[in-house]
Amino acid sequence: MKEILAIVRMKKTGATKKALISAGVAGFTAIRVLGRGRKVEDNEVIMPCKTRLMEMAVDDVLDLHDTEEEITTFLDGTRLFPRRLFTILVHDEDVPRVIEGIMIANKTDRGVGDGVIFVLPVLDAIRIRTGETGEAAIW
Amino acid sequence: MLLIRAIIRPEKKDEVLSALSEAGYHAATIMDVVGRGKQKGITIGGVVYDEIPKTLILMAIPDEAKEAVVGIIMKTAKTGTSGSYGDGKIFVLPMEEAYTVSKGVAGL
């Protein structure tokens, strides 16, 4: 029995749910969290996005230096981003399939911020309705 | 690899996160939770408040970083010199695998 924690983009919630269903996962819990990943030191990754955001900035009311700082901290991961945290309980043998599905559904070409997946061991699970324990309680 | 779940005071969140970032442990997931500890909440004038807002920090770290990360959280999340009730708890969980989706590989 394993617990999979997957942190994904808000916009990818639907795609992740579909991927989980096609991987055969019956149930999951999803909550809204804030997070940040590794600091982005590679300028090439954030440059295209930064140029686009800088063009959108209103330059006659805002101080350009402040705007640039805001955008840079937003893109390099200093600030916290909203993300969706999925908690999924699976049988041992299903772990690779579920991870594969989540990876495919969440991969984008942006290079950063696609999320992470953690796999934790679980000692026991109990279904409250029937009192079943262990593997039988998952699905 | 280990998963750190730290429950801290919401007002200490920024301080803890910037201390962790300075020490090189930048990645973290934060969520707002409510809970109570073994003091059974706070009683003010006969009213028991047992859903006290706290902040939960999730961090995935390599085994050898445990001491450092726990130490930083312990030091920065503490209130006063000796600490007080409600400063929070840190749980350390074993983690078997981790995957970064953008890189498509296993590992932190």
gemmi code that builds the backbone of each chain (N, CA, C; Angstrom):
import gemmi

chains = {
    "A": [
        ("MET", (0.836, -1.194, 0.000), (0.000, 0.000, 0.000), (0.871, 1.244, 0.000)),
        ("LYS", (0.572, 2.160, -0.890), (1.385, 3.372, -0.978), (0.471, 4.592, -1.046)),
        ("GLU", (0.996, 5.695, -0.536), (0.278, 6.960, -0.656), (1.039, 7.819, -1.658)),
        ("ILE", (0.336, 8.294, -2.667), (0.981, 9.149, -3.666), (0.516, 10.581, -3.436)),
        ("LEU", (1.472, 11.478, -3.234), (1.153, 12.900, -3.133), (1.596, 13.548, -4.436)),
        ("ALA", (0.663, 14.146, -5.156), (1.027, 14.788, -6.419), (0.642, 16.256, -6.353)),
        ("ILE", (1.615, 17.122, -6.582), (1.345, 18.558, -6.584), (1.345, 19.017, -8.033)),
        ("VAL", (0.182, 19.492, -8.508), (0.055, 19.814, -9.924), (-0.453, 21.244, -10.115)),
        ("ARG", (-0.343, 21.741, -11.353), (-0.878, 23.058, -11.690), (-2.389, 23.058, -11.498)),
        ("MET", (-2.946, 24.222, -11.082), (-4.397, 24.363, -10.928), (-5.125, 24.003, -12.220)),
        ("LYS", (-4.583, 24.462, -13.355), (-5.245, 24.230, -14.636), (-5.194, 22.773, -15.054)),
        ("LYS", (-4.322, 21.983, -14.425), (-4.173, 20.590, -14.820), (-4.993, 19.653, -13.938)),
        ("THR", (-5.833, 20.238, -13.051), (-6.635, 19.399, -12.163), (-7.506, 18.432, -12.957)),
        ("GLY", (-8.183, 18.967, -13.985), (-9.070, 18.132, -14.784), (-8.317, 17.030, -15.502)),
        ("ALA", (-7.197, 17.398, -16.100), (-6.397, 16.415, -16.835), (-5.876, 15.336, -15.889)),
        ("THR", (-5.475, 15.751, -14.676), (-4.973, 14.777, -13.714), (-6.075, 13.820, -13.284)),
        ("LYS", (-7.280, 14.373, -13.076), (-8.399, 13.517, -12.683), (-8.677, 12.466, -13.757)),
        ("LYS", (-8.680, 12.918, -15.028), (-8.905, 11.984, -16.134), (-7.825, 10.907, -16.162)),
        ("ALA", (-6.576, 11.340, -15.960), (-5.470, 10.390, -15.990), (-5.616, 9.364, -14.867)),
        ("LEU", (-6.074, 9.825, -13.692), (-6.234, 8.912, -12.563), (-7.325, 7.898, -12.853)),
        ("ILE", (-8.421, 8.372, -13.458), (-9.517, 7.448, -13.756), (-9.059, 6.407, -14.772)),
        ("SER", (-8.326, 6.850, -15.802), (-7.892, 5.869, -16.806), (-6.804, 4.951, -16.268)),
        ("ALA", (-6.119, 5.371, -15.206), (-5.138, 4.480, -14.585), (-5.814, 3.517, -13.604)),
        ("GLY", (-7.114, 3.693, -13.415), (-7.844, 2.761, -12.576), (-7.887, 3.120, -11.108)),
        ("VAL", (-7.663, 4.395, -10.779), (-7.725, 4.797, -9.376), (-9.158, 5.195, -9.054)),
        ("ALA", (-9.681, 4.644, -7.982), (-11.074, 4.902, -7.656), (-11.245, 6.231, -6.940)),
        ("GLY", (-10.478, 6.457, -5.920), (-10.718, 7.637, -5.115), (-9.469, 8.440, -4.871)),
        ("PHE", (-9.664, 9.706, -4.603), (-8.519, 10.559, -4.275), (-9.031, 11.768, -3.511)),
        ("THR", (-8.136, 12.489, -2.883), (-8.471, 13.729, -2.191), (-7.661, 14.830, -2.833)),
        ("ALA", (-8.283, 15.966, -3.102), (-7.532, 17.065, -3.695), (-7.787, 18.333, -2.899)),
        ("ILE", (-6.726, 19.032, -2.535), (-6.933, 20.306, -1.859), (-6.031, 21.374, -2.472)),
        ("ARG", (-6.406, 22.618, -2.215), (-5.670, 23.769, -2.729), (-4.511, 24.061, -1.792)),
        ("VAL", (-3.330, 24.175, -2.321), (-2.174, 24.518, -1.485), (-1.367, 25.626, -2.152)),
        ("LEU", (-0.455, 26.193, -1.382), (0.498, 27.144, -1.942), (1.858, 26.485, -1.907)),
        ("GLY", (2.697, 26.795, -2.872), (4.005, 26.160, -2.824), (5.026, 26.857, -3.681)),
        ("ARG", (6.252, 26.427, -3.481), (7.321, 26.903, -4.350), (8.282, 25.753, -4.562)),
        ("GLY", (8.938, 25.785, -5.715), (9.859, 24.694, -6.016), (11.279, 25.159, -5.860)),
        ("ARG", (12.161, 24.501, -6.587), (13.548, 24.920, -6.571), (13.646, 26.311, -7.213)),
        ("LYS", (14.596, 27.119, -6.771), (14.779, 28.443, -7.369), (15.234, 28.299, -8.824)),
        ("VAL", (14.642, 29.127, -9.683), (15.008, 29.040, -11.096), (16.200, 29.947, -11.353)),
        ("GLU", (17.341, 29.349, -11.599), (18.522, 30.170, -11.852), (18.798, 30.314, -13.348)),
        ("ASP", (18.211, 29.418, -14.126), (18.412, 29.446, -15.573), (17.564, 30.566, -16.179)),
        ("ASN", (18.209, 31.615, -16.674), (17.487, 32.774, -17.198), (16.695, 32.462, -18.452)),
        ("GLU", (17.167, 31.495, -19.212), (16.507, 31.180, -20.475), (15.088, 30.693, -20.271)),
        ("VAL", (14.862, 30.046, -19.125), (13.531, 29.494, -18.870), (12.533, 30.613, -18.597)),
        ("ILE", (12.951, 31.642, -17.844), (11.984, 32.671, -17.463), (11.926, 33.850, -18.438)),
        ("MET", (12.923, 33.961, -19.300), (13.000, 35.143, -20.174), (11.774, 35.314, -21.080)),
        ("PRO", (11.310, 34.275, -21.804), (10.168, 34.483, -22.695), (8.939, 34.974, -21.947)),
        ("CYS", (8.704, 34.352, -20.767), (7.540, 34.698, -19.958), (7.684, 36.118, -19.419)),
        ("LYS", (8.902, 36.470, -19.036), (9.158, 37.791, -18.461), (8.917, 38.887, -19.495)),
        ("THR", (9.407, 38.665, -20.710), (9.203, 39.648, -21.768), (7.720, 39.873, -21.992)),
        ("ARG", (6.973, 38.777, -22.006), (5.536, 38.880, -22.266), (4.842, 39.659, -21.148)),
        ("LEU", (5.220, 39.360, -19.892), (4.585, 40.043, -18.761), (4.976, 41.515, -18.720)),
        ("MET", (6.233, 41.815, -19.057), (6.683, 43.203, -19.040), (5.923, 44.040, -20.063)),
        ("GLU", (5.582, 43.429, -21.193), (4.810, 44.147, -22.213), (3.421, 44.496, -21.713)),
        ("MET", (2.895, 43.627, -20.844), (1.544, 43.841, -20.330), (1.501, 44.915, -19.255)),
        ("ALA", (2.658, 45.184, -18.615), (2.685, 46.114, -17.490), (2.367, 47.536, -17.958)),
        ("VAL", (1.572, 48.229, -17.144), (1.240, 49.624, -17.461), (2.412, 50.485, -17.023)),
        ("ASP", (3.078, 51.166, -17.952), (4.314, 51.829, -17.543), (4.128, 53.287, -17.139)),
        ("ASP", (2.934, 53.873, -17.312), (2.803, 55.279, -16.943), (2.379, 55.498, -15.493)),
        ("VAL", (1.850, 54.455, -14.837), (1.475, 54.634, -13.427), (2.412, 53.883, -12.489)),
        ("LEU", (3.019, 52.826, -12.974), (3.847, 52.006, -12.098), (5.323, 52.300, -12.330)),
        ("ASP", (6.076, 52.155, -11.259), (7.523, 52.295, -11.380), (8.065, 51.051, -12.074)),
        ("LEU", (8.791, 51.268, -13.150), (9.235, 50.141, -13.977), (10.145, 49.187, -13.212)),
        ("HIS", (10.958, 49.763, -12.326), (11.888, 48.927, -11.560), (11.133, 47.978, -10.635)),
        ("ASP", (10.101, 48.540, -9.940), (9.275, 47.722, -9.043), (8.589, 46.611, -9.809)),
        ("THR", (8.039, 46.987, -10.980), (7.332, 46.003, -11.799), (8.256, 44.864, -12.179)),
        ("GLU", (9.462, 45.237, -12.595), (10.401, 44.211, -13.024), (10.742, 43.273, -11.877)),
        ("GLU", (10.909, 43.866, -10.684), (11.243, 43.042, -9.519), (10.108, 42.078, -9.196)),
        ("GLU", (8.872, 42.629, -9.253), (7.700, 41.783, -8.973), (7.640, 40.608, -9.938)),
        ("ILE", (7.819, 40.923, -11.212), (7.713, 39.875, -12.227), (8.832, 38.853, -12.058)),
        ("THR", (10.036, 39.335, -11.768), (11.150, 38.408, -11.607), (10.934, 37.485, -10.409)),
        ("THR", (10.514, 38.048, -9.274), (10.300, 37.178, -8.111), (9.143, 36.215, -8.362)),
        ("PHE", (8.203, 36.659, -9.179), (7.081, 35.785, -9.506), (7.544, 34.601, -10.342)),
        ("LEU", (8.489, 34.861, -11.237), (8.887, 33.806, -12.169), (10.005, 32.915, -11.643)),
        ("ASP", (10.882, 33.446, -10.787), (12.019, 32.606, -10.374), (11.710, 31.738, -9.156)),
        ("GLY", (10.460, 31.820, -8.675), (10.079, 30.903, -7.618), (10.336, 31.398, -6.215)),
        ("THR", (10.567, 32.715, -6.043), (10.736, 33.233, -4.688), (9.397, 33.282, -3.972)),
        ("ARG", (8.347, 33.583, -4.754), (7.026, 33.686, -4.132), (6.268, 32.361, -4.231)),
        ("LEU", (5.149, 32.312, -3.500), (4.376, 31.072, -3.452), (3.306, 31.059, -4.549)),
        ("PHE", (3.138, 29.909, -5.155), (2.156, 29.746, -6.216), (1.020, 28.854, -5.753)),
        ("PRO", (-0.212, 29.089, -6.242), (-1.290, 28.147, -5.947), (-1.112, 26.859, -6.744)),
        ("ARG", (-1.322, 25.753, -6.085), (-1.227, 24.449, -6.731), (-2.295, 23.533, -6.136)),
        ("ARG", (-2.534, 22.410, -6.810), (-3.497, 21.433, -6.309), (-2.742, 20.208, -5.809)),
        ("LEU", (-3.027, 19.798, -4.580), (-2.366, 18.625, -4.011), (-3.314, 17.437, -4.035)),
        ("PHE", (-2.936, 16.406, -4.758), (-3.726, 15.175, -4.836), (-3.152, 14.157, -3.853)),
        ("THR", (-4.003, 13.535, -3.067), (-3.587, 12.436, -2.205), (-4.286, 11.177, -2.689)),
        ("ILE", (-3.508, 10.204, -3.122), (-4.089, 8.998, -3.714), (-3.519, 7.786, -2.995)),
        ("LEU", (-4.390, 6.869, -2.600), (-3.953, 5.639, -1.958), (-4.030, 4.511, -2.985)),
        ("VAL", (-2.925, 3.818, -3.217), (-2.924, 2.780, -4.260), (-2.245, 1.505, -3.777)),
        ("HIS", (-2.546, 0.401, -4.487), (-1.832, -0.851, -4.249), (-0.407, -0.715, -4.771)),
        ("ASP", (0.505, -1.483, -4.188), (1.920, -1.402, -4.574), (2.130, -1.529, -6.080)),
        ("GLU", (1.424, -2.503, -6.701), (1.701, -2.783, -8.105), (1.151, -1.701, -9.032)),
        ("ASP", (0.270, -0.837, -8.528), (-0.298, 0.206, -9.383), (0.531, 1.484, -9.390)),
        ("VAL", (1.509, 1.573, -8.499), (2.273, 2.817, -8.355), (2.899, 3.300, -9.673)),
        ("PRO", (3.644, 2.438, -10.410), (4.263, 2.927, -11.644), (3.253, 3.432, -12.667)),
        ("ARG", (2.106, 2.724, -12.768), (1.100, 3.110, -13.757), (0.497, 4.481, -13.427)),
        ("VAL", (0.190, 4.684, -12.144), (-0.417, 5.948, -11.732), (0.568, 7.098, -11.938)),
        ("ILE", (1.829, 6.877, -11.559), (2.842, 7.920, -11.710), (3.022, 8.281, -13.182)),
        ("GLU", (3.082, 7.255, -14.016), (3.198, 7.462, -15.467), (2.053, 8.346, -15.977)),
        ("GLY", (0.829, 8.005, -15.547), (-0.348, 8.764, -15.977), (-0.274, 10.216, -15.540)),
        ("ILE", (0.107, 10.453, -14.282), (0.186, 11.827, -13.774), (1.273, 12.603, -14.522)),
        ("MET", (2.397, 11.929, -14.773), (3.514, 12.587, -15.459), (3.093, 13.032, -16.856)),
        ("ILE", (2.410, 12.125, -17.583), (2.023, 12.451, -18.959), (1.004, 13.587, -18.961)),
        ("ALA", (0.044, 13.534, -18.024), (-1.012, 14.553, -18.007), (-0.472, 15.927, -17.640)),
        ("ASN", (0.599, 15.983, -16.865), (1.039, 17.271, -16.337), (2.243, 17.874, -17.032)),
        ("LYS", (2.818, 17.110, -17.941), (4.020, 17.612, -18.602), (3.659, 18.776, -19.534)),
        ("THR", (4.366, 19.895, -19.387), (4.214, 21.005, -20.319), (5.593, 21.338, -20.879)),
        ("ASP", (5.640, 22.259, -21.843), (6.954, 22.588, -22.415), (7.556, 23.826, -21.763)),
        ("ARG", (7.035, 24.225, -20.602), (7.551, 25.439, -19.960), (8.868, 25.222, -19.230)),
        ("GLY", (9.198, 23.974, -18.955), (10.499, 23.703, -18.338), (10.504, 23.702, -16.832)),
        ("VAL", (9.650, 24.508, -16.195), (9.584, 24.520, -14.728), (8.132, 24.563, -14.273)),
        ("GLY", (7.924, 24.184, -13.011), (6.620, 24.379, -12.394), (5.567, 23.342, -12.713)),
        ("ASP", (5.971, 22.209, -13.250), (4.987, 21.181, -13.566), (4.588, 20.343, -12.362)),
        ("GLY", (5.273, 20.533, -11.241), (4.879, 19.828, -10.035), (5.772, 18.658, -9.703)),
        ("VAL", (5.488, 18.058, -8.562), (6.271, 16.910, -8.112), (5.336, 15.809, -7.637)),
        ("ILE", (5.854, 14.598, -7.589), (5.086, 13.446, -7.116), (5.910, 12.771, -6.020)),
        ("PHE", (5.296, 12.529, -4.887), (5.973, 11.821, -3.800), (5.267, 10.494, -3.558)),
        ("VAL", (6.038, 9.464, -3.227), (5.449, 8.163, -2.893), (5.847, 7.803, -1.475)),
        ("LEU", (4.860, 7.602, -0.619), (5.120, 7.289, 0.786), (4.546, 5.923, 1.131)),
        ("PRO", (5.212, 5.188, 2.017), (4.643, 3.913, 2.460), (3.499, 4.146, 3.438)),
        ("VAL", (2.495, 3.266, 3.383), (1.358, 3.366, 4.304), (1.272, 2.056, 5.069)),
        ("LEU", (1.099, 2.137, 6.376), (1.070, 0.922, 7.187), (-0.280, 0.225, 7.116)),
        ("ASP", (-1.349, 0.991, 7.193), (-2.660, 0.360, 7.218), (-3.718, 1.351, 6.747)),
        ("ALA", (-4.814, 0.818, 6.240), (-5.945, 1.662, 5.855), (-7.212, 0.971, 6.311)),
        ("ILE", (-8.194, 1.727, 6.733), (-9.442, 1.129, 7.217), (-10.622, 1.834, 6.562)),
        ("ARG", (-11.514, 1.051, 5.993), (-12.742, 1.646, 5.451), (-13.750, 1.722, 6.579)),
        ("ILE", (-14.231, 2.901, 6.866), (-15.082, 3.087, 8.039), (-16.415, 2.368, 7.877)),
        ("ARG", (-16.986, 2.394, 6.657), (-18.304, 1.802, 6.439), (-18.321, 0.309, 6.770)),
        ("THR", (-17.316, -0.443, 6.308), (-17.356, -1.896, 6.472), (-16.367, -2.408, 7.517)),
        ("GLY", (-15.399, -1.577, 7.878), (-14.390, -2.030, 8.818), (-13.284, -2.845, 8.177)),
        ("GLU", (-13.281, -2.933, 6.842), (-12.223, -3.674, 6.148), (-10.879, -2.987, 6.395)),
        ("THR", (-9.836, -3.784, 6.508), (-8.518, -3.182, 6.708), (-7.556, -3.634, 5.612)),
        ("GLY", (-6.417, -2.975, 5.581), (-5.358, -3.353, 4.649), (-5.730, -3.106, 3.203)),
        ("GLU", (-5.233, -3.998, 2.334), (-5.401, -3.826, 0.891), (-6.879, -3.751, 0.491)),
        ("ALA", (-7.733, -4.449, 1.211), (-9.152, -4.486, 0.854), (-9.812, -3.121, 1.032)),
        ("ALA", (-9.211, -2.264, 1.842), (-9.846, -0.978, 2.128), (-9.613, 0.036, 1.027)),
        ("ILE", (-8.677, -0.244, 0.104), (-8.353, 0.770, -0.904), (-9.441, 0.827, -1.966)),
        ("TRP", (-9.694, -0.295, -2.687), (-10.879, -0.404, -3.541), (-11.115, -1.822, -3.923)),
    ],
    "B": [
        ("MET", (15.078, 9.462, 1.261), (14.355, 10.725, 1.227), (13.326, 10.779, 2.336)),
        ("LEU", (13.043, 11.967, 2.797), (12.108, 12.145, 3.899), (11.093, 13.226, 3.538)),
        ("LEU", (9.926, 13.102, 4.131), (8.915, 14.140, 3.977), (8.731, 14.793, 5.340)),
        ("ILE", (8.921, 16.088, 5.398), (8.753, 16.825, 6.646), (7.370, 17.463, 6.643)),
        ("ARG", (6.606, 17.202, 7.683), (5.323, 17.908, 7.849), (5.467, 18.745, 9.101)),
        ("ALA", (5.494, 20.032, 8.941), (5.650, 20.909, 10.100), (4.387, 21.739, 10.269)),
        ("ILE", (3.845, 21.716, 11.483), (2.671, 22.537, 11.779), (3.155, 23.704, 12.627)),
        ("ILE", (2.996, 24.914, 12.088), (3.542, 26.072, 12.792), (2.482, 27.177, 12.901)),
        ("ARG", (2.824, 28.202, 13.651), (1.915, 29.351, 13.764), (1.863, 30.085, 12.420)),
        ("PRO", (0.651, 30.507, 11.970), (0.552, 31.196, 10.686), (1.433, 32.447, 10.620)),
        ("GLU", (1.571, 33.156, 11.724), (2.350, 34.395, 11.691), (3.849, 34.146, 11.592)),
        ("LYS", (4.257, 32.886, 11.810), (5.678, 32.560, 11.707), (6.042, 32.021, 10.323)),
        ("LYS", (5.033, 31.908, 9.466), (5.236, 31.263, 8.168), (6.350, 31.918, 7.349)),
        ("ASP", (6.245, 33.247, 7.189), (7.227, 33.947, 6.347), (8.635, 33.810, 6.896)),
        ("GLU", (8.736, 33.928, 8.229), (10.056, 33.844, 8.860), (10.692, 32.471, 8.629)),
        ("VAL", (9.888, 31.418, 8.836), (10.401, 30.059, 8.662), (10.788, 29.814, 7.207)),
        ("LEU", (9.907, 30.255, 6.287), (10.184, 30.006, 4.875), (11.424, 30.741, 4.403)),
        ("SER", (11.623, 31.985, 4.865), (12.815, 32.687, 4.376), (14.074, 32.114, 5.004)),
        ("ALA", (13.985, 31.653, 6.263), (15.157, 31.014, 6.868), (15.522, 29.731, 6.124)),
        ("LEU", (14.496, 28.953, 5.741), (14.762, 27.708, 5.010), (15.362, 28.000, 3.646)),
        ("SER", (14.842, 29.050, 3.002), (15.338, 29.401, 1.672), (16.796, 29.837, 1.744)),
        ("GLU", (17.129, 30.624, 2.769), (18.516, 31.077, 2.920), (19.463, 29.896, 3.119)),
        ("ALA", (18.979, 28.861, 3.815), (19.826, 27.704, 4.071), (19.884, 26.760, 2.871)),
        ("GLY", (19.147, 27.099, 1.800), (19.228, 26.298, 0.589), (18.100, 25.299, 0.429)),
        ("TYR", (17.114, 25.331, 1.324), (15.967, 24.416, 1.190), (14.776, 25.251, 0.741)),
        ("HIS", (14.721, 25.493, -0.556), (13.758, 26.467, -1.065), (12.369, 25.863, -1.290)),
        ("ALA", (12.335, 24.648, -1.790), (11.051, 24.065, -2.186), (10.202, 23.712, -0.971)),
        ("ALA", (8.932, 24.102, -1.025), (8.021, 23.799, 0.080), (6.591, 23.917, -0.406)),
        ("THR", (5.688, 23.205, 0.255), (4.264, 23.336, -0.015), (3.596, 23.775, 1.274)),
        ("ILE", (2.716, 24.759, 1.160), (2.126, 25.349, 2.356), (0.613, 25.232, 2.292)),
        ("MET", (-0.002, 24.842, 3.377), (-1.466, 24.881, 3.402), (-1.969, 25.336, 4.752)),
        ("ASP", (-3.153, 25.913, 4.729), (-3.768, 26.369, 5.972), (-4.576, 25.234, 6.564)),
        ("VAL", (-4.374, 24.984, 7.851), (-5.109, 23.908, 8.514), (-5.669, 24.432, 9.827)),
        ("VAL", (-6.596, 23.703, 10.413), (-7.025, 24.015, 11.772), (-6.813, 22.768, 12.617)),
        ("GLY", (-6.561, 22.974, 13.883), (-6.358, 21.812, 14.727), (-6.215, 22.191, 16.178)),
        ("ARG", (-6.009, 21.165, 16.982), (-5.798, 21.391, 18.407), (-4.678, 20.482, 18.868)),
        ("GLY", (-4.078, 20.826, 19.974), (-3.002, 20.010, 20.511), (-3.419, 19.366, 21.805)),
        ("LYS", (-2.440, 18.942, 22.600), (-2.813, 18.219, 23.821), (-3.289, 19.142, 24.936)),
        ("GLN", (-3.200, 20.463, 24.706), (-3.778, 21.394, 25.686), (-5.292, 21.527, 25.474)),
        ("LYS", (-5.828, 20.767, 24.519), (-7.263, 20.738, 24.214), (-7.783, 22.096, 23.773)),
        ("GLY", (-7.026, 22.822, 22.992), (-7.487, 24.111, 22.497), (-7.275, 25.220, 23.518)),
        ("ILE", (-7.932, 26.340, 23.257), (-7.798, 27.476, 24.174), (-9.164, 27.739, 24.794)),
        ("THR", (-9.201, 27.950, 26.106), (-10.458, 28.287, 26.766), (-10.424, 29.755, 27.162)),
        ("ILE", (-11.346, 30.528, 26.587), (-11.424, 31.942, 26.935), (-12.818, 32.207, 27.482)),
        ("GLY", (-12.898, 32.486, 28.775), (-14.186, 32.786, 29.412), (-15.219, 31.702, 29.207)),
        ("GLY", (-14.842, 30.461, 29.367), (-15.796, 29.376, 29.271), (-16.026, 28.868, 27.855)),
        ("VAL", (-15.562, 29.612, 26.864), (-15.712, 29.148, 25.474), (-14.431, 28.428, 25.060)),
        ("VAL", (-14.588, 27.190, 24.552), (-13.419, 26.421, 24.146), (-13.209, 26.593, 22.647)),
        ("TYR", (-12.031, 27.056, 22.277), (-11.684, 27.149, 20.861), (-10.759, 25.988, 20.551)),
        ("ASP", (-11.288, 24.953, 19.883), (-10.412, 23.818, 19.589), (-10.161, 23.654, 18.094)),
        ("GLU", (-10.440, 24.703, 17.325), (-10.036, 24.687, 15.918), (-9.137, 25.889, 15.700)),
        ("ILE", (-7.899, 25.737, 16.118), (-6.969, 26.857, 16.062), (-6.271, 26.857, 14.715)),
        ("PRO", (-6.298, 27.987, 14.003), (-5.642, 28.017, 12.693), (-4.130, 27.860, 12.785)),
        ("LYS", (-3.591, 26.997, 11.947), (-2.141, 26.776, 11.881), (-1.753, 26.668, 10.414)),
        ("THR", (-0.474, 26.695, 10.166), (0.035, 26.514, 8.809), (0.815, 25.216, 8.743)),
        ("LEU", (0.521, 24.409, 7.725), (1.217, 23.135, 7.546), (2.209, 23.264, 6.394)),
        ("ILE", (3.468, 22.944, 6.677), (4.494, 22.999, 5.637), (4.897, 21.583, 5.270)),
        ("LEU", (4.886, 21.289, 3.979), (5.339, 19.988, 3.489), (6.657, 20.192, 2.761)),
        ("MET", (7.663, 19.401, 3.116), (8.945, 19.530, 2.421), (9.534, 18.165, 2.162)),
        ("ALA", (10.003, 17.960, 0.947), (10.697, 16.714, 0.620), (12.185, 16.990, 0.642)),
        ("ILE", (12.907, 16.230, 1.450), (14.343, 16.498, 1.598), (15.135, 15.195, 1.576)),
        ("PRO", (16.420, 15.258, 1.223), (17.256, 14.063, 1.333), (17.533, 13.741, 2.809)),
        ("ASP", (17.829, 12.469, 3.091), (17.995, 12.004, 4.472), (18.956, 12.865, 5.286)),
        ("GLU", (20.084, 13.251, 4.646), (21.122, 13.942, 5.402), (20.739, 15.378, 5.754)),
        ("ALA", (19.658, 15.913, 5.148), (19.275, 17.292, 5.438), (18.331, 17.402, 6.632)),
        ("LYS", (17.984, 16.235, 7.220), (16.974, 16.229, 8.269), (17.333, 17.132, 9.442)),
        ("GLU", (18.522, 16.930, 9.968), (18.961, 17.700, 11.135), (18.875, 19.200, 10.860)),
        ("ALA", (19.388, 19.598, 9.700), (19.444, 21.018, 9.357), (18.043, 21.613, 9.252)),
        ("VAL", (17.168, 20.917, 8.496), (15.830, 21.463, 8.266), (15.036, 21.509, 9.574)),
        ("VAL", (15.080, 20.402, 10.324), (14.347, 20.374, 11.594), (14.886, 21.460, 12.531)),
        ("GLY", (16.205, 21.611, 12.546), (16.816, 22.629, 13.400), (16.353, 24.035, 13.043)),
        ("ILE", (16.311, 24.330, 11.746), (15.893, 25.671, 11.317), (14.439, 25.937, 11.706)),
        ("ILE", (13.587, 24.936, 11.466), (12.163, 25.139, 11.791), (12.001, 25.304, 13.305)),
        ("MET", (12.706, 24.465, 14.069), (12.625, 24.533, 15.529), (13.028, 25.919, 16.026)),
        ("LYS", (14.087, 26.433, 15.430), (14.626, 27.704, 15.914), (13.719, 28.872, 15.536)),
        ("THR", (13.245, 28.879, 14.277), (12.509, 30.060, 13.825), (11.032, 30.027, 14.210)),
        ("ALA", (10.455, 28.849, 14.390), (9.027, 28.788, 14.699), (8.748, 28.984, 16.182)),
        ("LYS", (9.803, 28.985, 16.980), (9.639, 29.112, 18.425), (9.294, 30.550, 18.793)),
        ("THR", (8.386, 30.728, 19.753), (8.086, 32.079, 20.222), (8.713, 32.251, 21.601)),
        ("GLY", (9.260, 33.420, 21.830), (9.944, 33.680, 23.099), (11.237, 32.890, 23.160)),
        ("THR", (11.893, 32.889, 24.301), (13.184, 32.200, 24.387), (13.020, 30.719, 24.659)),
        ("SER", (12.010, 30.358, 25.453), (11.862, 28.945, 25.801), (10.721, 28.277, 25.038)),
        ("GLY", (10.057, 29.028, 24.146), (8.937, 28.471, 23.406), (7.670, 28.500, 24.240)),
        ("SER", (6.514, 28.370, 23.574), (5.269, 28.351, 24.340), (4.281, 27.393, 23.685)),
        ("TYR", (3.188, 27.099, 24.395), (2.185, 26.192, 23.859), (1.662, 26.735, 22.531)),
        ("GLY", (1.504, 25.865, 21.574), (0.946, 26.299, 20.295), (1.972, 26.651, 19.249)),
        ("ASP", (3.239, 26.434, 19.552), (4.269, 26.735, 18.556), (4.292, 25.712, 17.441)),
        ("GLY", (3.729, 24.559, 17.681), (3.599, 23.593, 16.600), (4.379, 22.314, 16.807)),
        ("LYS", (4.379, 21.502, 15.749), (5.009, 20.183, 15.780), (5.685, 19.927, 14.440)),
        ("ILE", (6.672, 19.043, 14.468), (7.304, 18.631, 13.220), (7.230, 17.117, 13.142)),
        ("PHE", (6.716, 16.597, 12.043), (6.687, 15.154, 11.830), (7.623, 14.815, 10.676)),
        ("VAL", (8.346, 13.720, 10.813), (9.243, 13.280, 9.740), (8.758, 11.929, 9.244)),
        ("LEU", (8.437, 11.851, 7.953), (7.895, 10.619, 7.364), (8.881, 10.038, 6.361)),
        ("PRO", (8.926, 8.710, 6.251), (9.775, 8.126, 5.209), (9.127, 8.320, 3.842)),
        ("MET", (9.948, 8.528, 2.834), (9.417, 8.665, 1.481), (10.224, 7.747, 0.567)),
        ("GLU", (9.528, 6.975, -0.253), (10.232, 5.983, -1.060), (10.700, 6.525, -2.397)),
        ("GLU", (9.829, 7.299, -3.043), (10.181, 7.784, -4.372), (9.729, 9.223, -4.519)),
        ("ALA", (10.397, 9.968, -5.386), (9.969, 11.322, -5.732), (10.233, 11.534, -7.213)),
        ("TYR", (9.340, 12.247, -7.872), (9.489, 12.503, -9.302), (9.269, 13.985, -9.569)),
        ("THR", (10.095, 14.565, -10.419), (9.862, 15.931, -10.874), (9.240, 15.853, -12.257)),
        ("VAL", (8.030, 16.404, -12.390), (7.298, 16.219, -13.651), (7.987, 16.943, -14.804)),
        ("SER", (8.459, 18.177, -14.567), (9.042, 18.922, -15.703), (10.272, 18.228, -16.274)),
        ("LYS", (11.042, 17.585, -15.388), (12.235, 16.898, -15.901), (11.909, 15.479, -16.333)),
        ("GLY", (10.808, 14.948, -15.817), (10.402, 13.604, -16.185), (11.281, 12.511, -15.618)),
        ("VAL", (11.990, 12.814, -14.536), (12.882, 11.819, -13.955), (12.591, 11.633, -12.473)),
        ("ALA", (13.089, 10.525, -11.939), (12.952, 10.277, -10.513), (13.997, 11.093, -9.776)),
        ("GLY", (13.685, 11.466, -8.554), (14.641, 12.223, -7.737), (14.097, 13.577, -7.369)),
        ("LEU", (14.691, 14.169, -6.345), (14.200, 15.459, -5.859), (14.626, 16.596, -6.797)),
    ],
}
model = gemmi.Model(1)
for chain_id, residues in chains.items():
    chain = gemmi.Chain(chain_id)
    for i, (resn, *xyz) in enumerate(residues, 1):
        res = gemmi.Residue()
        res.name, res.seqid = resn, gemmi.SeqId(i, " ")
        for name, pos in zip(("N", "CA", "C"), xyz):
            atom = gemmi.Atom()
            atom.name, atom.element = name, gemmi.Element(name[0])
            atom.pos, atom.b_iso = gemmi.Position(*pos), 0.0
            res.add_atom(atom)
        chain.add_residue(res)
    model.add_chain(chain)
structure = gemmi.Structure()
structure.add_model(model)
structure.setup_entities()
